[in-house]
Amino acid sequence: MAVKRSIPLAAMEKILKSTGAERVSDGAKAELKSTIEAIAEEIAANAIKLASHAGRKTIKASDIKLATK
């Protein structure tokens, strides 16, 4: 059984501020978190398919790179 991990909201604020935002609402942090997690899950699922197709159980960086294309 897989445990669902979550990206901290503080990390979302850090990303937004590092790209120039002066202030960040809680709603903006939550929305960015939700969007990033959805994209990450899609990339992970595609990377798993690529590794499986190659006959591997281990996900490699190259699988992630290919899954993002």
PDB file of N, CA, C, O and CB in Angstrom:
ATOM      1  N   MET A   1       0.847  -1.184   0.000  1.00  0.00           N
ATOM      2  CA  MET A   1       0.000   0.000   0.000  1.00  0.00           C
ATOM      3  C   MET A   1       0.889   1.243   0.000  1.00  0.00           C
ATOM      4  O   MET A   1       1.737   1.411   0.877  1.00  0.00           O
ATOM      5  CB  MET A   1      -0.962   0.001   1.228  1.00  0.00           C
ATOM      6  N   ALA A   2       0.692   2.089  -0.968  1.00  0.00           N
ATOM      7  CA  ALA A   2       1.523   3.290  -1.113  1.00  0.00           C
ATOM      8  C   ALA A   2       1.006   4.407  -0.218  1.00  0.00           C
ATOM      9  O   ALA A   2      -0.201   4.606  -0.078  1.00  0.00           O
ATOM     10  CB  ALA A   2       1.554   3.758  -2.583  1.00  0.00           C
ATOM     11  N   VAL A   3       1.937   5.124   0.381  1.00  0.00           N
ATOM     12  CA  VAL A   3       1.595   6.278   1.202  1.00  0.00           C
ATOM     13  C   VAL A   3       1.682   7.512   0.322  1.00  0.00           C
ATOM     14  O   VAL A   3       2.698   7.753  -0.329  1.00  0.00           O
ATOM     15  CB  VAL A   3       2.536   6.400   2.448  1.00  0.00           C
ATOM     16  N   LYS A   4       0.607   8.291   0.306  1.00  0.00           N
ATOM     17  CA  LYS A   4       0.596   9.502  -0.524  1.00  0.00           C
ATOM     18  C   LYS A   4       1.399  10.591   0.172  1.00  0.00           C
ATOM     19  O   LYS A   4       1.072  11.007   1.284  1.00  0.00           O
ATOM     20  CB  LYS A   4      -0.862   9.984  -0.797  1.00  0.00           C
ATOM     21  N   ARG A   5       2.435  11.040  -0.485  1.00  0.00           N
ATOM     22  CA  ARG A   5       3.266  12.129   0.023  1.00  0.00           C
ATOM     23  C   ARG A   5       2.728  13.440  -0.503  1.00  0.00           C
ATOM     24  O   ARG A   5       2.079  13.493  -1.548  1.00  0.00           O
ATOM     25  CB  ARG A   5       4.753  11.943  -0.380  1.00  0.00           C
ATOM     26  N   SER A   6       3.004  14.484   0.228  1.00  0.00           N
ATOM     27  CA  SER A   6       2.495  15.784  -0.159  1.00  0.00           C
ATOM     28  C   SER A   6       3.627  16.806  -0.151  1.00  0.00           C
ATOM     29  O   SER A   6       4.491  16.786   0.726  1.00  0.00           O
ATOM     30  CB  SER A   6       1.358  16.223   0.778  1.00  0.00           C
ATOM     31  N   ILE A   7       3.611  17.686  -1.125  1.00  0.00           N
ATOM     32  CA  ILE A   7       4.604  18.764  -1.191  1.00  0.00           C
ATOM     33  C   ILE A   7       4.165  19.844  -0.201  1.00  0.00           C
ATOM     34  O   ILE A   7       3.004  20.252  -0.222  1.00  0.00           O
ATOM     35  CB  ILE A   7       4.741  19.349  -2.664  1.00  0.00           C
ATOM     36  N   PRO A   8       5.053  20.310   0.652  1.00  0.00           N
ATOM     37  CA  PRO A   8       4.681  21.329   1.642  1.00  0.00           C
ATOM     38  C   PRO A   8       4.288  22.659   0.993  1.00  0.00           C
ATOM     39  O   PRO A   8       4.856  23.062  -0.022  1.00  0.00           O
ATOM     40  CB  PRO A   8       5.835  21.557   2.611  1.00  0.00           C
ATOM     41  N   LEU A   9       3.304  23.332   1.599  1.00  0.00           N
ATOM     42  CA  LEU A   9       2.876  24.636   1.107  1.00  0.00           C
ATOM     43  C   LEU A   9       4.010  25.656   1.188  1.00  0.00           C
ATOM     44  O   LEU A   9       4.087  26.568   0.363  1.00  0.00           O
ATOM     45  CB  LEU A   9       1.668  25.130   1.900  1.00  0.00           C
ATOM     46  N   ALA A  10       4.888  25.505   2.177  1.00  0.00           N
ATOM     47  CA  ALA A  10       6.021  26.424   2.310  1.00  0.00           C
ATOM     48  C   ALA A  10       6.907  26.370   1.069  1.00  0.00           C
ATOM     49  O   ALA A  10       7.472  27.385   0.660  1.00  0.00           O
ATOM     50  CB  ALA A  10       6.847  26.086   3.566  1.00  0.00           C
ATOM     51  N   ALA A  11       7.027  25.188   0.471  1.00  0.00           N
ATOM     52  CA  ALA A  11       7.829  25.051  -0.745  1.00  0.00           C
ATOM     53  C   ALA A  11       7.184  25.806  -1.902  1.00  0.00           C
ATOM     54  O   ALA A  11       7.875  26.375  -2.746  1.00  0.00           O
ATOM     55  CB  ALA A  11       8.006  23.568  -1.111  1.00  0.00           C
ATOM     56  N   MET A  12       5.847  25.805  -1.932  1.00  0.00           N
ATOM     57  CA  MET A  12       5.135  26.532  -2.992  1.00  0.00           C
ATOM     58  C   MET A  12       5.363  28.040  -2.846  1.00  0.00           C
ATOM     59  O   MET A  12       5.576  28.749  -3.830  1.00  0.00           O
ATOM     60  CB  MET A  12       3.613  26.210  -2.951  1.00  0.00           C
ATOM     61  N   GLU A  13       5.313  28.510  -1.602  1.00  0.00           N
ATOM     62  CA  GLU A  13       5.562  29.931  -1.355  1.00  0.00           C
ATOM     63  C   GLU A  13       6.982  30.301  -1.756  1.00  0.00           C
ATOM     64  O   GLU A  13       7.213  31.359  -2.342  1.00  0.00           O
ATOM     65  CB  GLU A  13       5.321  30.274   0.123  1.00  0.00           C
ATOM     66  N   LYS A  14       7.921  29.436  -1.442  1.00  0.00           N
ATOM     67  CA  LYS A  14       9.321  29.683  -1.790  1.00  0.00           C
ATOM     68  C   LYS A  14       9.493  29.786  -3.309  1.00  0.00           C
ATOM     69  O   LYS A  14      10.197  30.671  -3.795  1.00  0.00           O
ATOM     70  CB  LYS A  14      10.221  28.564  -1.227  1.00  0.00           C
ATOM     71  N   ILE A  15       8.859  28.897  -4.047  1.00  0.00           N
ATOM     72  CA  ILE A  15       8.941  28.922  -5.509  1.00  0.00           C
ATOM     73  C   ILE A  15       8.350  30.227  -6.048  1.00  0.00           C
ATOM     74  O   ILE A  15       8.960  30.897  -6.881  1.00  0.00           O
ATOM     75  CB  ILE A  15       8.203  27.702  -6.118  1.00  0.00           C
ATOM     76  N   LEU A  16       7.172  30.573  -5.570  1.00  0.00           N
ATOM     77  CA  LEU A  16       6.511  31.785  -6.051  1.00  0.00           C
ATOM     78  C   LEU A  16       7.321  33.041  -5.724  1.00  0.00           C
ATOM     79  O   LEU A  16       7.454  33.938  -6.556  1.00  0.00           O
ATOM     80  CB  LEU A  16       5.115  31.895  -5.445  1.00  0.00           C
ATOM     81  N   LYS A  17       7.858  33.093  -4.508  1.00  0.00           N
ATOM     82  CA  LYS A  17       8.643  34.269  -4.123  1.00  0.00           C
ATOM     83  C   LYS A  17       9.972  34.327  -4.879  1.00  0.00           C
ATOM     84  O   LYS A  17      10.448  35.411  -5.215  1.00  0.00           O
ATOM     85  CB  LYS A  17       8.901  34.261  -2.612  1.00  0.00           C
ATOM     86  N   SER A  18      10.562  33.175  -5.144  1.00  0.00           N
ATOM     87  CA  SER A  18      11.844  33.169  -5.855  1.00  0.00           C
ATOM     88  C   SER A  18      11.695  33.613  -7.307  1.00  0.00           C
ATOM     89  O   SER A  18      12.671  33.985  -7.957  1.00  0.00           O
ATOM     90  CB  SER A  18      12.464  31.779  -5.804  1.00  0.00           C
ATOM     91  N   THR A  19      10.454  33.568  -7.808  1.00  0.00           N
ATOM     92  CA  THR A  19      10.214  34.018  -9.182  1.00  0.00           C
ATOM     93  C   THR A  19       9.650  35.431  -9.239  1.00  0.00           C
ATOM     94  O   THR A  19       9.250  35.906 -10.303  1.00  0.00           O
ATOM     95  CB  THR A  19       9.267  33.066  -9.881  1.00  0.00           C
ATOM     96  N   GLY A  20       9.619  36.103  -8.083  1.00  0.00           N
ATOM     97  CA  GLY A  20       9.286  37.521  -8.084  1.00  0.00           C
ATOM     98  C   GLY A  20       8.041  37.958  -7.339  1.00  0.00           C
ATOM     99  O   GLY A  20       7.783  39.158  -7.246  1.00  0.00           O
ATOM    100  N   ALA A  21       7.257  37.027  -6.803  1.00  0.00           N
ATOM    101  CA  ALA A  21       6.047  37.417  -6.070  1.00  0.00           C
ATOM    102  C   ALA A  21       6.435  38.059  -4.740  1.00  0.00           C
ATOM    103  O   ALA A  21       7.289  37.546  -4.016  1.00  0.00           O
ATOM    104  CB  ALA A  21       5.122  36.188  -5.833  1.00  0.00           C
ATOM    105  N   GLU A  22       5.799  39.180  -4.431  1.00  0.00           N
ATOM    106  CA  GLU A  22       6.059  39.828  -3.148  1.00  0.00           C
ATOM    107  C   GLU A  22       5.251  39.181  -2.035  1.00  0.00           C
ATOM    108  O   GLU A  22       5.762  38.929  -0.944  1.00  0.00           O
ATOM    109  CB  GLU A  22       5.739  41.319  -3.229  1.00  0.00           C
ATOM    110  N   ARG A  23       3.973  38.915  -2.329  1.00  0.00           N
ATOM    111  CA  ARG A  23       3.094  38.284  -1.360  1.00  0.00           C
ATOM    112  C   ARG A  23       2.359  37.146  -2.058  1.00  0.00           C
ATOM    113  O   ARG A  23       2.088  37.208  -3.257  1.00  0.00           O
ATOM    114  CB  ARG A  23       2.094  39.313  -0.745  1.00  0.00           C
ATOM    115  N   VAL A  24       2.037  36.098  -1.283  1.00  0.00           N
ATOM    116  CA  VAL A  24       1.389  34.919  -1.863  1.00  0.00           C
ATOM    117  C   VAL A  24       0.225  34.501  -0.966  1.00  0.00           C
ATOM    118  O   VAL A  24       0.411  34.292   0.233  1.00  0.00           O
ATOM    119  CB  VAL A  24       2.407  33.744  -2.035  1.00  0.00           C
ATOM    120  N   SER A  25      -0.955  34.379  -1.530  1.00  0.00           N
ATOM    121  CA  SER A  25      -2.116  33.953  -0.746  1.00  0.00           C
ATOM    122  C   SER A  25      -2.064  32.442  -0.495  1.00  0.00           C
ATOM    123  O   SER A  25      -1.403  31.696  -1.217  1.00  0.00           O
ATOM    124  CB  SER A  25      -3.431  34.335  -1.472  1.00  0.00           C
ATOM    125  N   ASP A  26      -2.777  32.018   0.546  1.00  0.00           N
ATOM    126  CA  ASP A  26      -2.846  30.586   0.842  1.00  0.00           C
ATOM    127  C   ASP A  26      -3.498  29.837  -0.311  1.00  0.00           C
ATOM    128  O   ASP A  26      -3.117  28.707  -0.617  1.00  0.00           O
ATOM    129  CB  ASP A  26      -3.626  30.337   2.147  1.00  0.00           C
ATOM    130  N   GLY A  27      -4.482  30.467  -0.952  1.00  0.00           N
ATOM    131  CA  GLY A  27      -5.144  29.834  -2.092  1.00  0.00           C
ATOM    132  C   GLY A  27      -4.207  29.612  -3.258  1.00  0.00           C
ATOM    133  O   GLY A  27      -4.275  28.585  -3.933  1.00  0.00           O
ATOM    134  N   ALA A  28      -3.320  30.586  -3.498  1.00  0.00           N
ATOM    135  CA  ALA A  28      -2.349  30.452  -4.585  1.00  0.00           C
ATOM    136  C   ALA A  28      -1.372  29.319  -4.302  1.00  0.00           C
ATOM    137  O   ALA A  28      -1.030  28.545  -5.196  1.00  0.00           O
ATOM    138  CB  ALA A  28      -1.586  31.767  -4.791  1.00  0.00           C
ATOM    139  N   LYS A  29      -0.929  29.225  -3.057  1.00  0.00           N
ATOM    140  CA  LYS A  29      -0.010  28.139  -2.674  1.00  0.00           C
ATOM    141  C   LYS A  29      -0.677  26.783  -2.854  1.00  0.00           C
ATOM    142  O   LYS A  29      -0.071  25.847  -3.375  1.00  0.00           O
ATOM    143  CB  LYS A  29       0.456  28.308  -1.212  1.00  0.00           C
ATOM    144  N   ALA A  30      -1.931  26.684  -2.417  1.00  0.00           N
ATOM    145  CA  ALA A  30      -2.665  25.419  -2.519  1.00  0.00           C
ATOM    146  C   ALA A  30      -2.906  25.035  -3.972  1.00  0.00           C
ATOM    147  O   ALA A  30      -2.793  23.863  -4.329  1.00  0.00           O
ATOM    148  CB  ALA A  30      -4.001  25.514  -1.777  1.00  0.00           C
ATOM    149  N   GLU A  31      -3.234  26.004  -4.810  1.00  0.00           N
ATOM    150  CA  GLU A  31      -3.492  25.719  -6.229  1.00  0.00           C
ATOM    151  C   GLU A  31      -2.219  25.283  -6.944  1.00  0.00           C
ATOM    152  O   GLU A  31      -2.246  24.348  -7.744  1.00  0.00           O
ATOM    153  CB  GLU A  31      -4.085  26.952  -6.925  1.00  0.00           C
ATOM    154  N   LEU A  32      -1.103  25.956  -6.662  1.00  0.00           N
ATOM    155  CA  LEU A  32       0.176  25.561  -7.276  1.00  0.00           C
ATOM    156  C   LEU A  32       0.554  24.156  -6.838  1.00  0.00           C
ATOM    157  O   LEU A  32       1.002  23.345  -7.648  1.00  0.00           O
ATOM    158  CB  LEU A  32       1.302  26.558  -6.901  1.00  0.00           C
ATOM    159  N   LYS A  33       0.371  23.872  -5.552  1.00  0.00           N
ATOM    160  CA  LYS A  33       0.675  22.539  -5.015  1.00  0.00           C
ATOM    161  C   LYS A  33      -0.148  21.473  -5.726  1.00  0.00           C
ATOM    162  O   LYS A  33       0.389  20.451  -6.151  1.00  0.00           O
ATOM    163  CB  LYS A  33       0.408  22.489  -3.497  1.00  0.00           C
ATOM    164  N   SER A  34      -1.449  21.708  -5.856  1.00  0.00           N
ATOM    165  CA  SER A  34      -2.331  20.751  -6.501  1.00  0.00           C
ATOM    166  C   SER A  34      -1.926  20.509  -7.956  1.00  0.00           C
ATOM    167  O   SER A  34      -1.902  19.370  -8.423  1.00  0.00           O
ATOM    168  CB  SER A  34      -3.772  21.239  -6.431  1.00  0.00           C
ATOM    169  N   THR A  35      -1.613  21.583  -8.657  1.00  0.00           N
ATOM    170  CA  THR A  35      -1.217  21.489 -10.063  1.00  0.00           C
ATOM    171  C   THR A  35       0.096  20.736 -10.224  1.00  0.00           C
ATOM    172  O   THR A  35       0.212  19.856 -11.077  1.00  0.00           O
ATOM    173  CB  THR A  35      -1.094  22.882 -10.674  1.00  0.00           C
ATOM    174  N   ILE A  36       1.080  21.080  -9.407  1.00  0.00           N
ATOM    175  CA  ILE A  36       2.388  20.417  -9.496  1.00  0.00           C
ATOM    176  C   ILE A  36       2.278  18.938  -9.161  1.00  0.00           C
ATOM    177  O   ILE A  36       2.896  18.103  -9.821  1.00  0.00           O
ATOM    178  CB  ILE A  36       3.398  21.091  -8.557  1.00  0.00           C
ATOM    179  N   GLU A  37       1.492  18.605  -8.134  1.00  0.00           N
ATOM    180  CA  GLU A  37       1.332  17.195  -7.766  1.00  0.00           C
ATOM    181  C   GLU A  37       0.645  16.403  -8.873  1.00  0.00           C
ATOM    182  O   GLU A  37       1.017  15.260  -9.135  1.00  0.00           O
ATOM    183  CB  GLU A  37       0.534  17.073  -6.467  1.00  0.00           C
ATOM    184  N   ALA A  38      -0.348  16.992  -9.524  1.00  0.00           N
ATOM    185  CA  ALA A  38      -1.037  16.299 -10.622  1.00  0.00           C
ATOM    186  C   ALA A  38      -0.090  16.049 -11.786  1.00  0.00           C
ATOM    187  O   ALA A  38      -0.086  14.964 -12.369  1.00  0.00           O
ATOM    188  CB  ALA A  38      -2.250  17.114 -11.099  1.00  0.00           C
ATOM    189  N   ILE A  39       0.708  17.051 -12.123  1.00  0.00           N
ATOM    190  CA  ILE A  39       1.683  16.904 -13.212  1.00  0.00           C
ATOM    191  C   ILE A  39       2.730  15.856 -12.841  1.00  0.00           C
ATOM    192  O   ILE A  39       3.111  15.032 -13.673  1.00  0.00           O
ATOM    193  CB  ILE A  39       2.367  18.262 -13.526  1.00  0.00           C
ATOM    194  N   ALA A  40       3.194  15.890 -11.594  1.00  0.00           N
ATOM    195  CA  ALA A  40       4.214  14.934 -11.143  1.00  0.00           C
ATOM    196  C   ALA A  40       3.689  13.498 -11.182  1.00  0.00           C
ATOM    197  O   ALA A  40       4.419  12.580 -11.554  1.00  0.00           O
ATOM    198  CB  ALA A  40       4.679  15.281  -9.720  1.00  0.00           C
ATOM    199  N   GLU A  41       2.429  13.304 -10.800  1.00  0.00           N
ATOM    200  CA  GLU A  41       1.848  11.961 -10.838  1.00  0.00           C
ATOM    201  C   GLU A  41       1.747  11.445 -12.267  1.00  0.00           C
ATOM    202  O   GLU A  41       1.989  10.265 -12.524  1.00  0.00           O
ATOM    203  CB  GLU A  41       0.465  11.959 -10.183  1.00  0.00           C
ATOM    204  N   GLU A  42       1.393  12.319 -13.188  1.00  0.00           N
ATOM    205  CA  GLU A  42       1.306  11.923 -14.599  1.00  0.00           C
ATOM    206  C   GLU A  42       2.687  11.548 -15.144  1.00  0.00           C
ATOM    207  O   GLU A  42       2.829  10.545 -15.844  1.00  0.00           O
ATOM    208  CB  GLU A  42       0.694  13.064 -15.444  1.00  0.00           C
ATOM    209  N   ILE A  43       3.688  12.341 -14.827  1.00  0.00           N
ATOM    210  CA  ILE A  43       5.060  12.058 -15.260  1.00  0.00           C
ATOM    211  C   ILE A  43       5.532  10.744 -14.657  1.00  0.00           C
ATOM    212  O   ILE A  43       6.141   9.927 -15.348  1.00  0.00           O
ATOM    213  CB  ILE A  43       6.016  13.208 -14.861  1.00  0.00           C
ATOM    214  N   ALA A  44       5.258  10.535 -13.378  1.00  0.00           N
ATOM    215  CA  ALA A  44       5.679   9.299 -12.700  1.00  0.00           C
ATOM    216  C   ALA A  44       5.032   8.078 -13.344  1.00  0.00           C
ATOM    217  O   ALA A  44       5.697   7.066 -13.565  1.00  0.00           O
ATOM    218  CB  ALA A  44       5.321   9.354 -11.202  1.00  0.00           C
ATOM    219  N   ALA A  45       3.746   8.168 -13.644  1.00  0.00           N
ATOM    220  CA  ALA A  45       3.044   7.039 -14.263  1.00  0.00           C
ATOM    221  C   ALA A  45       3.645   6.719 -15.631  1.00  0.00           C
ATOM    222  O   ALA A  45       3.835   5.551 -15.972  1.00  0.00           O
ATOM    223  CB  ALA A  45       1.537   7.347 -14.401  1.00  0.00           C
ATOM    224  N   ASN A  46       3.940   7.751 -16.405  1.00  0.00           N
ATOM    225  CA  ASN A  46       4.562   7.529 -17.718  1.00  0.00           C
ATOM    226  C   ASN A  46       5.961   6.955 -17.579  1.00  0.00           C
ATOM    227  O   ASN A  46       6.353   6.096 -18.370  1.00  0.00           O
ATOM    228  CB  ASN A  46       4.617   8.835 -18.512  1.00  0.00           C
ATOM    229  N   ALA A  47       6.721   7.407 -16.595  1.00  0.00           N
ATOM    230  CA  ALA A  47       8.075   6.887 -16.367  1.00  0.00           C
ATOM    231  C   ALA A  47       8.033   5.419 -15.967  1.00  0.00           C
ATOM    232  O   ALA A  47       8.886   4.634 -16.381  1.00  0.00           O
ATOM    233  CB  ALA A  47       8.793   7.707 -15.283  1.00  0.00           C
ATOM    234  N   ILE A  48       7.042   5.048 -15.164  1.00  0.00           N
ATOM    235  CA  ILE A  48       6.888   3.642 -14.765  1.00  0.00           C
ATOM    236  C   ILE A  48       6.603   2.780 -15.991  1.00  0.00           C
ATOM    237  O   ILE A  48       7.163   1.691 -16.124  1.00  0.00           O
ATOM    238  CB  ILE A  48       5.750   3.486 -13.720  1.00  0.00           C
ATOM    239  N   LYS A  49       5.742   3.253 -16.883  1.00  0.00           N
ATOM    240  CA  LYS A  49       5.449   2.514 -18.117  1.00  0.00           C
ATOM    241  C   LYS A  49       6.701   2.346 -18.967  1.00  0.00           C
ATOM    242  O   LYS A  49       6.932   1.277 -19.534  1.00  0.00           O
ATOM    243  CB  LYS A  49       4.361   3.230 -18.927  1.00  0.00           C
ATOM    244  N   LEU A  50       7.516   3.406 -19.058  1.00  0.00           N
ATOM    245  CA  LEU A  50       8.748   3.332 -19.861  1.00  0.00           C
ATOM    246  C   LEU A  50       9.737   2.324 -19.270  1.00  0.00           C
ATOM    247  O   LEU A  50      10.343   1.544 -20.004  1.00  0.00           O
ATOM    248  CB  LEU A  50       9.409   4.723 -19.956  1.00  0.00           C
ATOM    249  N   ALA A  51       9.897   2.340 -17.966  1.00  0.00           N
ATOM    250  CA  ALA A  51      10.822   1.401 -17.318  1.00  0.00           C
ATOM    251  C   ALA A  51      10.318  -0.031 -17.483  1.00  0.00           C
ATOM    252  O   ALA A  51      11.097  -0.944 -17.761  1.00  0.00           O
ATOM    253  CB  ALA A  51      10.988   1.744 -15.813  1.00  0.00           C
ATOM    254  N   SER A  52       9.032  -0.215 -17.313  1.00  0.00           N
ATOM    255  CA  SER A  52       8.438  -1.546 -17.462  1.00  0.00           C
ATOM    256  C   SER A  52       8.622  -2.064 -18.880  1.00  0.00           C
ATOM    257  O   SER A  52       8.965  -3.228 -19.085  1.00  0.00           O
ATOM    258  CB  SER A  52       6.945  -1.515 -17.101  1.00  0.00           C
ATOM    259  N   HIS A  53       8.393  -1.197 -19.854  1.00  0.00           N
ATOM    260  CA  HIS A  53       8.567  -1.574 -21.261  1.00  0.00           C
ATOM    261  C   HIS A  53      10.020  -1.985 -21.537  1.00  0.00           C
ATOM    262  O   HIS A  53      10.280  -2.852 -22.371  1.00  0.00           O
ATOM    263  CB  HIS A  53       8.157  -0.403 -22.189  1.00  0.00           C
ATOM    264  N   ALA A  54      10.957  -1.354 -20.829  1.00  0.00           N
ATOM    265  CA  ALA A  54      12.376  -1.684 -20.996  1.00  0.00           C
ATOM    266  C   ALA A  54      12.778  -2.902 -20.161  1.00  0.00           C
ATOM    267  O   ALA A  54      13.942  -3.303 -20.171  1.00  0.00           O
ATOM    268  CB  ALA A  54      13.244  -0.484 -20.612  1.00  0.00           C
ATOM    269  N   GLY A  55      11.820  -3.491 -19.439  1.00  0.00           N
ATOM    270  CA  GLY A  55      12.104  -4.682 -18.637  1.00  0.00           C
ATOM    271  C   GLY A  55      12.769  -4.368 -17.308  1.00  0.00           C
ATOM    272  O   GLY A  55      13.433  -5.227 -16.727  1.00  0.00           O
ATOM    273  N   ARG A  56      12.597  -3.150 -16.824  1.00  0.00           N
ATOM    274  CA  ARG A  56      13.200  -2.753 -15.549  1.00  0.00           C
ATOM    275  C   ARG A  56      12.139  -2.434 -14.517  1.00  0.00           C
ATOM    276  O   ARG A  56      11.035  -2.009 -14.857  1.00  0.00           O
ATOM    277  CB  ARG A  56      14.115  -1.548 -15.739  1.00  0.00           C
ATOM    278  N   LYS A  57      12.482  -2.644 -13.241  1.00  0.00           N
ATOM    279  CA  LYS A  57      11.639  -2.225 -12.132  1.00  0.00           C
ATOM    280  C   LYS A  57      12.102  -0.874 -11.604  1.00  0.00           C
ATOM    281  O   LYS A  57      11.340  -0.156 -10.957  1.00  0.00           O
ATOM    282  CB  LYS A  57      11.654  -3.276 -11.009  1.00  0.00           C
ATOM    283  N   THR A  58      13.348  -0.535 -11.885  1.00  0.00           N
ATOM    284  CA  THR A  58      13.937   0.709 -11.387  1.00  0.00           C
ATOM    285  C   THR A  58      13.656   1.854 -12.356  1.00  0.00           C
ATOM    286  O   THR A  58      13.908   1.751 -13.556  1.00  0.00           O
ATOM    287  CB  THR A  58      15.459   0.545 -11.177  1.00  0.00           C
ATOM    288  N   ILE A  59      13.131   2.943 -11.808  1.00  0.00           N
ATOM    289  CA  ILE A  59      12.893   4.144 -12.604  1.00  0.00           C
ATOM    290  C   ILE A  59      14.192   4.939 -12.644  1.00  0.00           C
ATOM    291  O   ILE A  59      14.777   5.231 -11.601  1.00  0.00           O
ATOM    292  CB  ILE A  59      11.714   5.005 -12.016  1.00  0.00           C
ATOM    293  N   LYS A  60      14.639   5.287 -13.833  1.00  0.00           N
ATOM    294  CA  LYS A  60      15.880   6.046 -13.994  1.00  0.00           C
ATOM    295  C   LYS A  60      15.565   7.490 -14.399  1.00  0.00           C
ATOM    296  O   LYS A  60      14.459   7.809 -14.835  1.00  0.00           O
ATOM    297  CB  LYS A  60      16.799   5.374 -15.049  1.00  0.00           C
ATOM    298  N   ALA A  61      16.562   8.337 -14.241  1.00  0.00           N
ATOM    299  CA  ALA A  61      16.412   9.742 -14.628  1.00  0.00           C
ATOM    300  C   ALA A  61      16.015   9.856 -16.096  1.00  0.00           C
ATOM    301  O   ALA A  61      15.238  10.737 -16.464  1.00  0.00           O
ATOM    302  CB  ALA A  61      17.718  10.518 -14.368  1.00  0.00           C
ATOM    303  N   SER A  62      16.535   8.987 -16.919  1.00  0.00           N
ATOM    304  CA  SER A  62      16.207   9.027 -18.349  1.00  0.00           C
ATOM    305  C   SER A  62      14.728   8.725 -18.587  1.00  0.00           C
ATOM    306  O   SER A  62      14.136   9.248 -19.531  1.00  0.00           O
ATOM    307  CB  SER A  62      17.078   8.027 -19.124  1.00  0.00           C
ATOM    308  N   ASP A  63      14.124   7.884 -17.738  1.00  0.00           N
ATOM    309  CA  ASP A  63      12.686   7.602 -17.853  1.00  0.00           C
ATOM    310  C   ASP A  63      11.888   8.871 -17.549  1.00  0.00           C
ATOM    311  O   ASP A  63      10.912   9.178 -18.234  1.00  0.00           O
ATOM    312  CB  ASP A  63      12.266   6.447 -16.888  1.00  0.00           C
ATOM    313  N   ILE A  64      12.303   9.593 -16.533  1.00  0.00           N
ATOM    314  CA  ILE A  64      11.628  10.837 -16.157  1.00  0.00           C
ATOM    315  C   ILE A  64      11.745  11.848 -17.297  1.00  0.00           C
ATOM    316  O   ILE A  64      10.770  12.502 -17.668  1.00  0.00           O
ATOM    317  CB  ILE A  64      12.228  11.420 -14.844  1.00  0.00           C
ATOM    318  N   LYS A  65      12.956  11.963 -17.844  1.00  0.00           N
ATOM    319  CA  LYS A  65      13.167  12.911 -18.952  1.00  0.00           C
ATOM    320  C   LYS A  65      12.289  12.565 -20.146  1.00  0.00           C
ATOM    321  O   LYS A  65      11.680  13.451 -20.745  1.00  0.00           O
ATOM    322  CB  LYS A  65      14.645  12.923 -19.377  1.00  0.00           C
ATOM    323  N   LEU A  66      12.220  11.293 -20.495  1.00  0.00           N
ATOM    324  CA  LEU A  66      11.391  10.871 -21.626  1.00  0.00           C
ATOM    325  C   LEU A  66       9.905  11.075 -21.322  1.00  0.00           C
ATOM    326  O   LEU A  66       9.134  11.440 -22.210  1.00  0.00           O
ATOM    327  CB  LEU A  66      11.664   9.395 -21.969  1.00  0.00           C
ATOM    328  N   ALA A  67       9.508  10.842 -20.087  1.00  0.00           N
ATOM    329  CA  ALA A  67       8.107  10.966 -19.696  1.00  0.00           C
ATOM    330  C   ALA A  67       7.625  12.416 -19.742  1.00  0.00           C
ATOM    331  O   ALA A  67       6.425  12.671 -19.845  1.00  0.00           O
ATOM    332  CB  ALA A  67       7.905  10.398 -18.301  1.00  0.00           C
ATOM    333  N   THR A  68       8.542  13.346 -19.667  1.00  0.00           N
ATOM    334  CA  THR A  68       8.147  14.763 -19.689  1.00  0.00           C
ATOM    335  C   THR A  68       7.949  15.281 -21.109  1.00  0.00           C
ATOM    336  O   THR A  68       7.425  16.379 -21.296  1.00  0.00           O
ATOM    337  CB  THR A  68       9.196  15.612 -18.978  1.00  0.00           C
ATOM    338  N   LYS A  69       8.352  14.521 -22.092  1.00  0.00           N
ATOM    339  CA  LYS A  69       8.223  14.962 -23.489  1.00  0.00           C
ATOM    340  C   LYS A  69       6.858  14.640 -24.037  1.00  0.00           C
ATOM    341  O   LYS A  69       6.571  14.938 -25.196  1.00  0.00           O
ATOM    342  CB  LYS A  69       9.292  14.316 -24.362  1.00  0.00           C
TER     343      LYS A  69
END
